[in-house]
Amino acid sequence: MLDKICYIFLLFIIYSFVGYIAEIISCSINSKKLVLNRGFFLGPYLPIYGICCLLMGSFIIRYKSDLITVFVMSAFVCTTVEYITSYVLEKIFKARWWDYSDRRFNIEGRVCLYNAFLFGIGGVFFTYVLNPLVISTLDKLPIMVLRIVSFILMFIFIADVIITIRTLYQVKVSSRKFKSRDVTAELTKLIREELTKKRDIKTNFFVRHMLNAFPWINTSDYNNPLSKLKRYSIKGIKKKQK
């Protein structure tokens, strides 16, 4: 049972990383400039892609003999997950993480036909190329290596989730006003600015270890401090010291 959990988690992380790379490529092409750090987590992964791939691997893979069915079901499953994720995040943080209102055939700006088409293509690639390659590679790993790698990545991922969610609440995301409805880029910058403040790093064991594990998240933009965040952080730290 434990080995199965480790195996599934590694699949989740790998597919989340692949999705992260795919998102960067797609956003960079659409923006006609390099777009990095698309996700709001510290690590280079987008869990929504990991979840979609696991679902496709569990249910859609059985229809591998029918390419059209794979395409349609992949588009449907991924679009559904994207819609639910957008809805839940907006309800929790009162912020729209992505918005497709400017695209034709969209539903509440959460999903759109264009993305569904890309999801379908991605599902075909996943079913016939990526998944067989990843599975064959993991099957070659010694069970002990699989466990160790899985535990390390699991610790990093859980710490990342805790840090990110805590930071989002700490900076009061739900009460902030953003420049656009698609706030992923703004939130990513906000989180990294908050975590790279020395006074915060000293008070957070997990942050120190995450910054050591992912030194590239440090930002050099210290000339634009957020005064409200600073006052809020100092106030929070003083309360803890009491």
Secondary structure by P-SEA (a helix, b strand, c coil): caaaaaaaaaaaaaaaaaaaaaaaaaaaaaacccccccccccccccaaaaaaaaaaacccccccccaaaaaaaaaaaaaaaaaaaaaaaaaaccccccccccccccccccccaaaaaaaaaaaaaaacccaaaaaaaaaaccaaaaaaaaaaaaaaaaaaaaaaaaaaaaaccccccccccccaaaaaaaaaaaaacaaaaaacaaaaaaaaacccccccccccccaaaaaaaaaaaaaaac
